[in-house]
Amino acid sequence: MTARNGSDPVLVALDVDGTTIHHDGTMSPAVKDAVQAVASEGHHVVIATGRSVLATLPILEELKLTTGFAVCSNGAITIAIDPSAPGGYEQLETVTFDPAPALNLLRDSWPDAVVAVEEVGVGFKVSAPFPDGELMGALRVVPWEELVSHPATRVTFRSPTGTSEDFMDLVERIGLHGVNYAVGFTAWLDINPEGVSKGSALEQVRRRIGVEPSLTVAVGDQRNDLEMLRWAARGVAMGQAPDEVKQAADEVTSDVDDDGLVPVLRSLLW
């Protein structure tokens, strides 16, 4: 349990998919109410997600978070929520890397794999069409040379036929170096700049708002949450998380389908 001094506000970092929203993309009224209760009590609710900025904004709107910060693209982008700004936010931090070495290693490594390179605030450049609904924003199919020609915040490598175990074996076999990467719960691989994670971005947010390290809570369910859970004074894994994620956490709550986030949030209320 996070130590608190009186009514000192806590930084509460929340993953989105599999934590704040169900696997079918819905958000329960109980989660909305709990998030609003925590925010109303003065705590800093920070969404921390692998989603792009464009895919994060509807979550902020649904949660009625109109101030504060959000960490997007697995930590590569940090925004300040500002309804008066163009698009409803100000981009505070953007970290990029050269995607060519990693992508050239991955090229032809999985027969039906497709690649997406994020274009911040716009959408994605893709090697071939992605299934509807997986990526938000404008999608442009471009030649390989264009995929690897510019610095990127995030690259996604995805297959409709593989498994997460296949992809973990793949990255081990080809030896990805000089980047930070996380395999999803399916054959989905996110690649980010080296040293960049949800945890590294949240540390910058923590310092910006002046919250003590002991007053940090994070809740997540996947491998891209590992650094965030280790960073927080109280890291909570969702009940359906892989074992390695549960082992990195301080505690485990119930599954997302049972709204496991709610009791964690309610425990922060006086």
Summary of the structure (lengths in Angstrom):
residues: 270
radius of gyration: 18.0
end to end distance: 13.8
largest distance: 57.2
contacts: 924
relative contact order: 0.18
helix: 33%
strand: 25%
